[in-house]
């Protein structure tokens, strides 16, 4: 949905991503700090309109709906300052040329604003680079995922990269090779495992988007490789052969190997224990990517080192597990 103005009446277009959400839930996400009772009041009084008509708070929004949203008093400027504070330091640049910008995205930051986020990586980079005439995301990472993120500095580069990513990992030299590092609960035994469960997007009653394995879903292919193993945890490399939403997270959860720290699909009791032991985020990191340069006849390979917090947790994990069981339980593959 387009940015909601807090000063004057705004007309906003509902996007495909918001299709099916309840009207009240969407307004609450985009009007953070506004009491729920006030949101209900402006809807019931008819100040909020959907396609020019009154609507119930329980109305399920449809892609293409036009919302009329009245002025809502809220500390918008303060919210932006807080969100933007995370970007006072420049994001680490892994590679840059006239067509591309590749950064190392921190965990906990959305790649773009919207859906409850007022500020994201793309907004931050545009502020840091006011001279940039064109800067767009070439792909996306989940808010909780860190690592390699590609942006295009020319429209021709963006179009070419979108075509590369549409091919998934099955297009030979013209395809993208995306690799992630992931820590899971459980002892993973296969050296290499191809996982091809189809994935289906759906909406919960709250309006939150989720993904599950379902026969009627879209084809999805992940290749997992074992890197290290302990008594209760395993470190894997995940290679994406397709690019479905939450693909790695859902494939692993379905197999019974939840990602450490995953608050959406993971083991919630395990996550609480891990948080007490120092893991404050999901252990999923976009490690490296190889792809054909969008405007030049060459192939690029870029990697982002595992963040210090995750490196430190692995060291503590190895020491703790060997101490618990009286021996070095880690197995490097």
N, C-alpha and C positions, 0 to 999 in steps of 0.2 A: 504494500500500500504506500502511496506517496506520503511524504512527511506531513504530519499534522501540525498546523499552525495553532499556537496558543494565544494569538492576539486577535485574529479575526476569523470569520467563518471560512472553513476549508471544505473543498470538494475533493474527495479522495477516491481513487479507483482501486477496487479489490482485485488483487492479483491471483494467479492460479495457486500460489503457495498458501493463500488464505482461504481458498475455496473450502466450504464446509464448516468453518469455525462459527461459533455463536457470536452474535453481535456484541453482547456484553463482554465476552472474553477478549475479543479483539480490541475493544475500546480500553479495557483495563490494561492491556499490554502496552498500548501506545500512549496512554495518559498516565504514566507512572506518577504516583504521589497524589493523584486525585482520589478521594474517598469513593468506595464502591457505591455508597448510598447516593452520591451526587451523580455518578454515571447512570444509575437506574432512574434517577429523577429526570435527567435531561432526555433520556430515551422515552420514558412514559409521558412526558409533557409534549412530545412531538418535536423537540428541538433538533434531535437527530433524525435524519430522513434517509431512507434507502430508495434510490431511484425516484425521488420526489414524494415518497409516501411514508407515512408512519410505519414503524415496525416494532414488534415485540423484542424484548431483550433476548429471548430464546431463538430468534430468527437465525437460520443457518445461511451464512453469506454465500453468494455465488460469484464465481469469477466473472468480472465485468460489471458487477454492481457498482453504482456510484453513491458514496456516502456524503451527506451534508453533516458536518460536525461544527457545532457552535463554539464560540470562544470558551476555553476552559482555563481557569486560573491555575497556574502551576509554575514552579521555579524552573523554567526551561533553561535559562542561561546557566544557572548553577549546575543543572544536570549535565550540560555539555562540558562545562569546565571539569567536573569530576571525571567524566568519561574520557576527555582528552588528556587528562593528567598522565595517563599511562603511556602517552606517546611523546612525552617531552624529550626522551632520548630517541635518537634515530634508530629505526629498525635495522638490524644487521643486513647488509646487502651481500648476497652470495655471488651475484653476477649481474652485469649491466652492459648493454650496448645501445645503439640507436633505436632498436626495435623492442627490446625486452628489459624488464626489471625483475629480478628474482630475489626475494627476501626470506629471512628465517623468521616465521611467525611465532610469537610466544603463545603458550597455552592460555586459555581464559579470555581471549579477545576474539570477537567475531570478525569475519573477513569484511563484513559490511553492516551498516546500520539497517534497522527494520526488524519486525517481529519481536518487539520489546527491547531492541538494542538501539540506542540513540547514536552510537558512534562505532566505527569499525576501522579495520586496517586501511581500506581504500580511502575513506574520508580523511584519515590521518596523513596518508601519503600525499593526497592532493593538497592538504594544507601545508605540508612540509615542502612541496614542490609546486608553488603557485605558477611557476613559469611553464609547467608541463601542459601542452596543448591537448594531449590525449593520454589517459591512463585508466585502464580497465582491467578487472580481474579476468584471467584466462581460465581459471578453474577455482574450486573452493575447497576449504578445509573446515571441519567442524570446529566450533568455538573452543572445545576442550583439547583439540589436536594441535600440536606444535609442528614446526618444520618448514620444508620447502614450499613456497607459494609463488606462482608465476603471475606476472602482470604484463600486459601489452602496452607499448608506448605508441603504437601505430595501429590504425584500424585494420590494415592488411595483415598485420601480424596476428591480431586477435582472431580474425576469420580463419587464418591458416591453423592456429593453435586449436580452435574449436573443432576443426576437421580432424586433426591428429587425435584429440581426446575422444571423439566419437568412434574412432576405430578401436578404442580399447588397447589391449596389449597384444593383439593378434594381427597386426599389420606389418610385421617384419621391421625393416629399417625405417619405415615411415610411421611407425607407431611409437607411442610413449611407453616408457618402462618405469612404472612407479613402484617404489619399495618403501615399506614402513617397518619400524621396529615396535614390537608390542610384547608386553609382559602379561601372561595369563595365569590364572589359578589352575593348578593341576599339573600332572606329569605328562607332557606330550611325548609320544613314543616314536612317531613317524619322522624319518629324516626329511622327507618331502611328501606333501599331501595336497592333491588337487581337490578343491571344494567347489561344487557347482549347484548349490541350492538356489532356486528361483526366489526372488524377493518381491514383496508386495507392500506398497505404501498404504497406510490407513490413518484415520483420525480417531483419537480417543474421545470420550464424551466431553472432556475438558477442552477439546479443540487442538490438543497437542498432536503433532505429527509423529508417527512411529512407523517402523518397518518390521515385517516378520517373514519367515520362510513360509511360502505357500505355493502350491502347484500352479495356481493361476497367475503368479507373479512373473516378473521379467527375469530373463536369464542373467545369472551372475556367476563369475568365476574368480576365485582367489587361490593363489598358490602359496602355501605356508611351508617354510623351511625352519628346521630346528637349529638354533644358534647356541643355546645353553640351557641346562636343566638342573633344577634343585629338587629337594624332596617334595615341595608343595607348589612350586612355580616353574614356569618355562618361559624362556625368551625366544621369540619367533621373529622371522622376517616374513612379512606379508607382501606378496606381489599382486597388484591388481591387474587382472586381465579384462575387467569391465569396470565401469564407474558408477555403480548404483549408490544411492544414499545409504549411509551407515553400513556399507557392505561388510567391512572387516568385523565390525562390532557384532552384527547380527549373525554372521556365519560362525564366529567363535562362540557366542552365547548359545546358539542352537546345538553346537557340538559338545556343550558342557564345559567349555574352557573360557569363562568370562574374563574380560579384560580387567586387570587390576585398576580400581578407581573409576570404572565406568558407572555413572550414576543413572543411566537410562536403561541399559540392558545387563548390567553386571550383578554380582552377588553383593547385596546391600550390607549384610552383616560382615562379610569379609572387608568391604570398603571401609567400614567404621574402624575395624582393627588396623587396617593399613594406614588410615589417617592418623591414628594414635602413634604409629610407628614412623610417621614422617612423610608418607605419600599423600600429598594434598591435591592431586590431580589425576586424570586418566593417563595411564601409561600407554599412549599411542603417539608415535612421532613419525612424521613424513621425512624419512631418512634421506632418500636420494631419488633423482629422476633423470632419465635419459630420453631425449626426443630430438627430432630433426629441427634445425633452426627454421623458423617460419618463413624467413625471407632470404636465406643464404643456403648454399649447397654444402652443408656440413651438419654434423650431429653434435649436440651438446650433452654433457653429463655434469650434474651439479649435486652436491650433497650437503646436508646440514648435520653437524655433530649432535649427538645426544645431549640434551640440556644438562647442566651440572646437577640439578636437583634429581633427575632420573639416574644419572651416573652414580650419585651418592647413595641413592636408595638401593641400587643393585649391589654396591659394595657392602652396605649394611645387611642386606638380605643374605648374601653369601656368608658373611661372618656369623650372623644369627643362626642360620640353618646348620652350619657346620658345628656351632657350639651346642645347639639343641640336640644333635644326634651323635656328638662325639667324634665326628670325622668330617672331612671335606666332602659335602654332598653335591657340590656343583660338578657338572659334566660339560666341558666345552666341546663343541662339535666342529 
